[in-house]
């Protein structure tokens, strides 16, 4: 193998590593933005008022046979 082939191979490997690092950084930034957006959306949901005049047993079980 000649030296120019080794140079091209080394350059190609370095570029691939940089591309992977950039891709991972972009993915992490996108996940951080999604986390922030989801947190803001959850905080914006108004609190539900308590159930009034309902028996205490309602809402204590889940029907899993339906």
N, CA, C and O atoms as a printed pandas DataFrame, in Angstrom:
     atom_number atom_name residue_name chain_id  residue_number  x_coord  y_coord  z_coord
0              1         N          UNK        A               1    0.857   -1.170    0.000
1              2        CA          UNK        A               1    0.000    0.000    0.000
2              3         C          UNK        A               1    0.899    1.228    0.000
3              4         O          UNK        A               1    1.873    1.305    0.749
4              5         N          UNK        A               2    0.561    2.166   -0.838
5              6        CA          UNK        A               2    1.387    3.374   -0.895
6              7         C          UNK        A               2    0.974    4.366    0.201
7              8         O          UNK        A               2   -0.056    4.188    0.852
8              9         N          UNK        A               3    1.765    5.383    0.390
9             10        CA          UNK        A               3    1.536    6.342    1.480
10            11         C          UNK        A               3    0.286    7.180    1.263
11            12         O          UNK        A               3   -0.383    7.543    2.231
12            13         N          UNK        A               4   -0.046    7.497    0.012
13            14        CA          UNK        A               4   -1.243    8.308   -0.224
14            15         C          UNK        A               4   -2.499    7.535    0.150
15            16         O          UNK        A               4   -3.476    8.127    0.611
16            17         N          UNK        A               5   -2.485    6.223   -0.042
17            18        CA          UNK        A               5   -3.624    5.393    0.360
18            19         C          UNK        A               5   -3.797    5.391    1.864
19            20         O          UNK        A               5   -4.922    5.456    2.360
20            21         N          UNK        A               6   -2.703    5.316    2.592
21            22        CA          UNK        A               6   -2.751    5.341    4.060
22            23         C          UNK        A               6   -3.247    6.705    4.534
23            24         O          UNK        A               6   -4.037    6.793    5.473
24            25         N          UNK        A               7   -2.783    7.756    3.883
25            26        CA          UNK        A               7   -3.229    9.107    4.250
26            27         C          UNK        A               7   -4.733    9.255    4.042
27            28         O          UNK        A               7   -5.439    9.789    4.898
28            29         N          UNK        A               8   -5.210    8.780    2.907
29            30        CA          UNK        A               8   -6.660    8.881    2.631
30            31         C          UNK        A               8   -7.462    8.055    3.633
31            32         O          UNK        A               8   -8.521    8.488    4.088
32            33         N          UNK        A               9   -6.970    6.886    3.973
33            34        CA          UNK        A               9   -7.657    6.030    4.939
34            35         C          UNK        A               9   -7.712    6.707    6.307
35            36         O          UNK        A               9   -8.763    6.721    6.947
36            37         N          UNK        A              10   -6.606    7.260    6.752
37            38        CA          UNK        A              10   -6.566    7.933    8.052
38            39         C          UNK        A              10   -7.489    9.139    8.065
39            40         O          UNK        A              10   -8.195    9.368    9.048
40            41         N          UNK        A              11   -7.494    9.909    6.993
41            42        CA          UNK        A              11   -8.375   11.076    6.899
42            43         C          UNK        A              11   -9.830   10.651    6.916
43            44         O          UNK        A              11  -10.657   11.262    7.593
44            45         N          UNK        A              12  -10.139    9.607    6.173
45            46        CA          UNK        A              12  -11.508    9.097    6.124
46            47         C          UNK        A              12  -11.974    8.620    7.496
47            48         O          UNK        A              12  -13.106    8.886    7.902
48            49         N          UNK        A              13  -11.097    7.916    8.206
49            50        CA          UNK        A              13  -11.455    7.434    9.548
50            51         C          UNK        A              13  -11.665    8.597   10.509
51            52         O          UNK        A              13  -12.577    8.562   11.335
52            53         N          UNK        A              14  -10.832    9.624   10.409
53            54        CA          UNK        A              14  -10.977   10.789   11.285
54            55         C          UNK        A              14  -12.275   11.522   10.987
55            56         O          UNK        A              14  -12.964   11.956   11.911
56            57         N          UNK        A              15  -12.621   11.669    9.708
57            58        CA          UNK        A              15  -13.863   12.341    9.334
58            59         C          UNK        A              15  -15.078   11.559    9.821
59            60         O          UNK        A              15  -16.067   12.147   10.259
60            61         N          UNK        A              16  -14.998   10.237    9.744
61            62        CA          UNK        A              16  -16.104    9.405   10.222
62            63         C          UNK        A              16  -16.296    9.589   11.727
63            64         O          UNK        A              16  -17.424    9.706   12.205
64            65         N          UNK        A              17  -15.202    9.615   12.459
65            66        CA          UNK        A              17  -15.296    9.819   13.904
66            67         C          UNK        A              17  -15.882   11.173   14.242
67            68         O          UNK        A              17  -16.685   11.285   15.168
68            69         N          UNK        A              18  -15.494   12.202   13.507
69            70        CA          UNK        A              18  -16.024   13.544   13.754
70            71         C          UNK        A              18  -17.510   13.578   13.433
71            72         O          UNK        A              18  -18.296   14.169   14.174
72            73         N          UNK        A              19  -17.896   12.944   12.326
73            74        CA          UNK        A              19  -19.322   12.908   11.967
74            75         C          UNK        A              19  -20.138   12.227   13.057
75            76         O          UNK        A              19  -21.230   12.689   13.391
76            77         N          UNK        A              20  -19.630   11.147   13.608
77            78        CA          UNK        A              20  -20.349   10.440   14.666
78            79         C          UNK        A              20  -20.463   11.301   15.920
79            80         O          UNK        A              20  -21.510   11.314   16.567
80            81         N          UNK        A              21  -19.412   12.011   16.266
81            82        CA          UNK        A              21  -19.442   12.887   17.437
82            83         C          UNK        A              21  -20.443   14.016   17.237
83            84         O          UNK        A              21  -21.193   14.351   18.153
84            85         N          UNK        A              22  -20.457   14.602   16.048
85            86        CA          UNK        A              22  -21.398   15.679   15.756
86            87         C          UNK        A              22  -22.825   15.141   15.790
87            88         O          UNK        A              22  -23.719   15.789   16.337
88            89         N          UNK        A              23  -23.042   13.975   15.218
89            90        CA          UNK        A              23  -24.374   13.368   15.233
90            91         C          UNK        A              23  -24.852   13.100   16.647
91            92         O          UNK        A              23  -26.014   13.345   16.969
92            93         N          UNK        A              24  -23.971   12.602   17.489
93            94        CA          UNK        A              24  -24.344   12.343   18.884
94            95         C          UNK        A              24  -24.651   13.640   19.619
95            96         O          UNK        A              24  -25.579   13.687   20.426
96            97         N          UNK        A              25  -23.882   14.695   19.350
97            98        CA          UNK        A              25  -24.125   15.991   20.001
98            99         C          UNK        A              25  -25.465   16.572   19.563
99           100         O          UNK        A              25  -26.202   17.122   20.381
100          101         N          UNK        A              26  -25.781   16.452   18.272
101          102        CA          UNK        A              26  -27.064   16.959   17.765
102          103         C          UNK        A              26  -28.215   16.171   18.370
103          104         O          UNK        A              26  -29.230   16.753   18.754
104          105         N          UNK        A              27  -28.068   14.855   18.458
105          106        CA          UNK        A              27  -29.105   14.017   19.060
106          107         C          UNK        A              27  -29.325   14.399   20.520
107          108         O          UNK        A              27  -30.471   14.514   20.957
108          109         N          UNK        A              28  -28.258   14.598   21.279
109          110        CA          UNK        A              28  -28.385   14.974   22.684
110          111         C          UNK        A              28  -29.078   16.318   22.820
111          112         O          UNK        A              28  -29.920   16.489   23.701
112          113         N          UNK        A              29  -28.739   17.273   21.964
113          114        CA          UNK        A              29  -29.379   18.598   22.013
114          115         C          UNK        A              29  -30.867   18.475   21.701
115          116         O          UNK        A              29  -31.687   19.119   22.354
116          117         N          UNK        A              30  -31.226   17.657   20.710
117          118        CA          UNK        A              30  -32.631   17.452   20.369
118          119         C          UNK        A              30  -33.387   16.816   21.535
119          120         O          UNK        A              30  -34.523   17.194   21.822
120          121         N          UNK        A              31  -32.760   15.856   22.200
121          122        CA          UNK        A              31  -33.405   15.223   23.354
122          123         C          UNK        A              31  -33.582   16.219   24.498
123          124         O          UNK        A              31  -34.605   16.196   25.182
124          125         N          UNK        A              32  -32.602   17.089   24.711
125          126        CA          UNK        A              32  -32.717   18.104   25.752
126          127         C          UNK        A              32  -33.865   19.066   25.451
127          128         O          UNK        A              32  -34.611   19.453   26.351
128          129         N          UNK        A              33  -34.003   19.447   24.177
129          130        CA          UNK        A              33  -35.090   20.345   23.790
130          131         C          UNK        A              33  -36.435   19.663   23.990
131          132         O          UNK        A              33  -37.373   20.287   24.487
132          133         N          UNK        A              34  -36.546   18.389   23.612
133          134        CA          UNK        A              34  -37.792   17.651   23.797
134          135         C          UNK        A              34  -38.134   17.510   25.276
135          136         O          UNK        A              34  -39.297   17.624   25.661
136          137         N          UNK        A              35  -37.135   17.267   26.095
137          138        CA          UNK        A              35  -37.362   17.148   27.542
138          139         C          UNK        A              35  -37.876   18.472   28.092
139          140         O          UNK        A              35  -38.819   18.494   28.883
140          141         N          UNK        A              36  -37.265   19.566   27.678
141          142        CA          UNK        A              36  -37.680   20.884   28.151
142          143         C          UNK        A              36  -39.107   21.192   27.705
143          144         O          UNK        A              36  -39.910   21.704   28.485
144          145         N          UNK        A              37  -39.416   20.881   26.458
145          146        CA          UNK        A              37  -40.761   21.136   25.930
146          147         C          UNK        A              37  -41.801   20.301   26.670
147          148         O          UNK        A              37  -42.866   20.807   27.025
148          149         N          UNK        A              38  -41.501   19.033   26.904
149          150        CA          UNK        A              38  -42.434   18.160   27.616
150          151         C          UNK        A              38  -42.655   18.655   29.042
151          152         O          UNK        A              38  -43.779   18.631   29.544
152          153         N          UNK        A              39  -41.590   19.101   29.689
153          154        CA          UNK        A              39  -41.711   19.623   31.050
154          155         C          UNK        A              39  -42.605   20.861   31.076
155          156         O          UNK        A              39  -43.440   21.012   31.968
156          157         N          UNK        A              40  -42.427   21.739   30.100
157          158        CA          UNK        A              40  -43.249   22.945   30.025
158          159         C          UNK        A              40  -44.708   22.606   29.756
159          160         O          UNK        A              40  -45.605   23.218   30.336
160          161         N          UNK        A              41  -44.953   21.629   28.874
161          162        CA          UNK        A              41  -46.330   21.224   28.590
162          163         C          UNK        A              41  -46.999   20.622   29.822
163          164         O          UNK        A              41  -48.162   20.910   30.106
164          165         N          UNK        A              42  -46.269   19.792   30.547
165          166        CA          UNK        A              42  -46.836   19.192   31.755
166          167         C          UNK        A              42  -47.112   20.245   32.821
167          168         O          UNK        A              42  -48.101   20.148   33.548
168          169         N          UNK        A              43  -46.253   21.237   32.918
169          170        CA          UNK        A              43  -46.455   22.302   33.901
170          171         C          UNK        A              43  -47.644   23.175   33.529
171          172         O          UNK        A              43  -48.257   23.791   34.401
172          173         N          UNK        A              44  -47.977   23.234   32.241
173          174        CA          UNK        A              44  -49.075   24.082   31.786
174          175         C          UNK        A              44  -50.449   23.448   31.991
175          176         O          UNK        A              44  -51.465   24.136   31.886
176          177         N          UNK        A              45  -50.495   22.163   32.279
177          178        CA          UNK        A              45  -51.774   21.491   32.492
178          179         C          UNK        A              45  -52.362   21.964   33.818
179          180         O          UNK        A              45  -51.718   21.859   34.861
180          181         N          UNK        A              46  -53.587   22.483   33.774
181          182        CA          UNK        A              46  -54.186   22.956   35.030
182          183         C          UNK        A              46  -54.520   21.785   35.961
183          184         O          UNK        A              46  -54.814   20.676   35.515
184          185         N          UNK        A              47  -54.468   22.059   37.229
185          186        CA          UNK        A              47  -54.784   21.035   38.223
186          187         C          UNK        A              47  -56.276   20.735   38.176
187          188         O          UNK        A              47  -57.103   21.635   38.026
188          189         N          UNK        A              48  -56.600   19.464   38.306
189          190        CA          UNK        A              48  -58.001   19.057   38.303
190          191         C          UNK        A              48  -58.606   19.297   39.686
191          192         O          UNK        A              48  -57.995   18.973   40.704
192          193         N          UNK        A              49  -59.789   19.857   39.710
193          194        CA          UNK        A              49  -60.441   20.040   41.017
194          195         C          UNK        A              49  -60.826   18.681   41.599
195          196         O          UNK        A              49  -61.081   17.733   40.855
196          197         N          UNK        A              50  -60.867   18.590   42.878
197          198        CA          UNK        A              50  -61.222   17.335   43.531
198          199         C          UNK        A              50  -62.644   16.921   43.193
199          200         O          UNK        A              50  -63.504   17.768   42.951
200          201         N          UNK        A              51  -62.887   15.625   43.179
201          202        CA          UNK        A              51  -64.219   15.112   42.887
202          203         C          UNK        A              51  -65.136   15.452   44.055
203          204         O          UNK        A              51  -64.841   15.154   45.212
204          205         N          UNK        A              52  -66.232   16.071   43.727
205          206        CA          UNK        A              52  -67.153   16.502   44.775
206          207         C          UNK        A              52  -68.398   15.615   44.777
207          208         O          UNK        A              52  -68.916   15.244   43.724
208          209         N          UNK        A              53  -68.850   15.295   45.942
209          210        CA          UNK        A              53  -70.088   14.539   46.143
210          211         C          UNK        A              53  -70.064   13.161   45.491
211          212         O          UNK        A              53  -71.102   12.680   45.036
212          213         N          UNK        A              54  -68.909   12.525   45.437
213          214        CA          UNK        A              54  -68.828   11.174   44.915
214          215         C          UNK        A              54  -68.464   10.221   46.046
215          216         O          UNK        A              54  -67.744   10.599   46.969
216          217         N          UNK        A              55  -68.964    8.973   45.977
217          218        CA          UNK        A              55  -68.614    8.007   47.027
218          219         C          UNK        A              55  -67.101    7.763   47.072
219          220         O          UNK        A              55  -66.422    7.869   46.050
220          221         N          UNK        A              56  -66.587    7.442   48.238
221          222        CA          UNK        A              56  -65.155    7.263   48.454
222          223         C          UNK        A              56  -64.594    6.058   47.699
223          224         O          UNK        A              56  -63.398    6.014   47.411
224          225         N          UNK        A              57  -65.453    5.069   47.374
225          226        CA          UNK        A              57  -64.952    3.865   46.712
226          227         C          UNK        A              57  -64.715    4.059   45.211
227          228         O          UNK        A              57  -64.039    3.234   44.595
228          229         N          UNK        A              58  -65.241    5.105   44.616
229          230        CA          UNK        A              58  -65.063    5.317   43.182
230          231         C          UNK        A              58  -63.620    5.705   42.873
231          232         O          UNK        A              58  -63.020    6.531   43.561
232          233         N          UNK        A              59  -63.083    5.098   41.832
233          234        CA          UNK        A              59  -61.726    5.427   41.392
234          235         C          UNK        A              59  -60.629    4.644   42.090
235          236         O          UNK        A              59  -59.449    4.945   41.909
236          237         N          UNK        A              60  -60.994    3.639   42.890
237          238        CA          UNK        A              60  -59.987    2.867   43.617
238          239         C          UNK        A              60  -59.558    1.607   42.892
239          240         O          UNK        A              60  -58.557    0.998   43.269
240          241         N          UNK        A              61  -60.292    1.195   41.851
241          242        CA          UNK        A              61  -59.969   -0.034   41.121
242          243         C          UNK        A              61  -59.960    0.233   39.623
243          244         O          UNK        A              61  -60.525    1.217   39.144
244          245         N          UNK        A              62  -59.306   -0.663   38.897
245          246        CA          UNK        A              62  -59.267   -0.576   37.442
246          247         C          UNK        A              62  -59.837   -1.863   36.886
247          248         O          UNK        A              62  -59.428   -2.953   37.288
248          249         N          UNK        A              63  -60.791   -1.745   35.950
249          250        CA          UNK        A              63  -61.392   -2.905   35.321
250          251         C          UNK        A              63  -60.458   -3.402   34.238
251          252         O          UNK        A              63  -60.301   -2.749   33.207
252          253         N          UNK        A              64  -59.837   -4.547   34.458
253          254        CA          UNK        A              64  -58.897   -5.101   33.484
254          255         C          UNK        A              64  -59.517   -6.191   32.621
255          256         O          UNK        A              64  -58.817   -6.783   31.799
256          257         N          UNK        A              65  -60.801   -6.475   32.779
257          258        CA          UNK        A              65  -61.460   -7.529   32.025
258          259         C          UNK        A              65  -62.195   -6.975   30.803
259          260         O          UNK        A              65  -62.727   -7.749   30.006
260          261         N          UNK        A              66  -62.234   -5.709   30.648
261          262        CA          UNK        A              66  -62.982   -5.098   29.542
262          263         C          UNK        A              66  -62.273   -5.287   28.233
263          264         O          UNK        A              66  -62.760   -4.837   27.196
